Amino acid sequence: MIGRLNHVAIAVPDLAAATSLYRDTLGAKVSDPVAQPDHGVTVVFVELPNTKIELLEPLDEKSPIADFLKRNEVGGVHHVCYEVEDIIAARDQLKENGTRVLGDGEPRIGAHGKPVLFLHPKDFCGTLVEIEQL
C-alpha cells in the first residue's frame, strides 16, 4: 500500500533559525516559507536527494503544532509522511483493518497541493503518520 517516504516533519519554535541551520550549517537547499492556514502552520521544505524534511512552525496558538511545542519546547519529529497511489482506497483498507483516521476521515489538501490524511499515532508505534496521494 505505502510507497516511498515523502517527508519527515519537524516542529520548530523558530522557523527562521531552523531554516538557517539546515541551509547554512548543513548546506541543504530549502524552500521559501509558505503559510498553510488550513493546517495552522508555516512550512519550509528541506530538499534531500531521496526525500524531504518539512519544518513546521505554528501560525498561532490554535495550531496543533503550538500544542506539540508546549510539550516539546525545542521542537522535534512531529510526523512521517508516506506516499500512496490512491488515498481513498488506502483509507478504506486502513479503516477496514482497524486503523483510526484522524479528523472526519476525508482527505484535505496538504502542503504539496495533494490530498492527505493523518493516522492515529497509537496505531503506529506512537508515530503520527500522514499519507499523501501521488
C-alpha positions as CSV (number, residue, x, y, z in Angstrom):
1,M,0.0,0.0,0.0
2,I,2.5,2.6,1.1
3,G,5.1,3.9,-1.3
4,R,8.2,5.9,-0.6
5,L,8.8,8.2,2.3
6,N,7.7,11.6,1.2
7,H,9.0,13.6,4.2
8,V,9.7,13.7,7.9
9,A,8.1,16.7,9.6
10,I,9.9,18.5,12.4
11,A,8.0,21.0,14.6
12,V,10.2,24.0,15.4
13,P,9.7,27.0,17.7
14,D,11.7,29.3,15.3
15,L,11.3,28.7,11.6
16,A,14.0,31.2,10.6
17,A,16.6,29.7,12.9
18,A,15.7,26.1,11.8
19,T,15.9,27.1,8.1
20,S,19.3,28.7,8.7
21,L,20.5,25.6,10.5
22,Y,19.6,23.4,7.5
23,R,20.7,25.9,4.8
24,D,23.8,27.5,6.3
25,T,25.1,24.8,8.6
26,L,24.2,21.6,6.7
27,G,24.3,23.2,3.2
28,A,20.8,22.0,2.2
29,K,18.5,23.5,-0.4
30,V,15.5,25.0,1.4
31,S,12.2,26.4,0.1
32,D,10.8,29.8,1.0
33,P,8.3,29.7,3.9
34,V,4.7,29.1,2.9
35,A,1.8,29.7,5.2
36,Q,-0.7,26.8,5.3
37,P,-3.7,28.4,7.2
38,D,-5.9,25.2,6.8
39,H,-3.3,23.3,8.8
40,G,-2.3,26.2,11.1
41,V,1.4,26.2,10.2
42,T,4.1,27.8,8.1
43,V,6.3,25.3,6.3
44,V,9.7,25.2,4.8
45,F,10.8,22.2,2.8
46,V,14.4,21.0,3.0
47,E,15.2,19.2,-0.2
48,L,17.3,16.0,0.1
49,P,18.3,13.6,-2.7
50,N,15.9,10.9,-1.5
51,T,13.2,12.7,0.5
52,K,12.4,16.0,2.2
53,I,12.3,17.4,5.7
54,E,9.3,19.6,6.4
55,L,10.0,22.2,9.1
56,L,6.7,23.3,10.8
57,E,6.1,26.5,12.8
58,P,2.7,27.2,14.3
59,L,0.8,30.1,12.7
60,D,-0.9,30.9,16.1
61,E,-1.7,29.3,19.5
62,K,-4.7,27.4,18.0
63,S,-2.3,25.3,15.8
64,P,-1.8,21.7,16.7
65,I,1.9,22.4,16.3
66,A,1.7,25.0,19.1
67,D,0.3,22.3,21.4
68,F,3.2,20.0,20.3
69,L,5.7,22.7,21.1
70,K,4.3,23.2,24.6
71,R,5.2,19.6,25.4
72,N,8.5,19.7,23.4
73,E,9.9,23.3,23.7
74,V,12.9,22.8,21.5
75,G,10.8,21.0,18.8
76,G,11.1,17.5,17.5
77,V,9.8,15.0,15.0
78,H,6.1,15.5,14.5
79,H,5.2,13.0,11.8
80,V,6.3,10.9,8.9
81,C,4.6,11.0,5.5
82,Y,4.3,8.1,3.1
83,E,3.0,8.2,-0.5
84,V,0.0,6.2,-1.6
85,E,-1.3,5.8,-5.1
86,D,-5.0,6.0,-4.2
87,I,-5.7,7.8,-0.9
88,I,-9.4,6.7,-0.8
89,A,-8.5,3.1,-1.3
90,A,-5.7,3.3,1.2
91,R,-8.1,5.0,3.8
92,D,-10.7,2.3,3.3
93,Q,-8.3,-0.5,3.6
94,L,-6.7,1.0,6.7
95,K,-10.1,1.6,8.4
96,E,-11.1,-2.0,7.5
97,N,-8.0,-3.2,9.4
98,G,-8.9,-1.1,12.4
99,T,-6.7,1.9,11.9
100,R,-8.1,5.2,13.2
101,V,-8.1,8.0,10.6
102,L,-8.0,11.4,12.3
103,G,-10.4,14.3,11.6
104,D,-13.6,13.5,9.6
105,G,-11.8,10.9,7.5
106,E,-12.0,12.9,4.4
107,P,-8.7,13.9,2.7
108,R,-7.6,17.6,2.8
109,I,-5.2,19.3,0.6
110,G,-1.7,19.3,2.1
111,A,1.4,21.5,1.7
112,H,2.2,19.9,-1.6
113,G,-1.2,20.6,-3.0
114,K,-2.2,16.9,-2.9
115,P,-4.8,15.1,-0.8
116,V,-3.6,13.9,2.7
117,L,-4.9,12.1,5.7
118,F,-3.4,11.6,9.2
119,L,-3.5,8.3,11.0
120,H,-3.6,7.9,14.8
121,P,-0.2,7.6,16.4
122,K,-1.4,4.9,18.8
123,D,-2.0,2.7,15.8
124,F,1.6,3.2,14.5
125,C,4.0,2.6,17.4
126,G,3.5,6.1,18.8
127,T,4.2,7.9,15.5
128,L,1.8,10.2,13.8
129,V,1.6,9.1,10.1
130,E,0.5,11.2,7.2
131,I,-0.4,9.5,3.9
132,E,-0.3,11.6,0.7
133,Q,-1.7,10.7,-2.7
134,L,0.8,10.7,-5.5
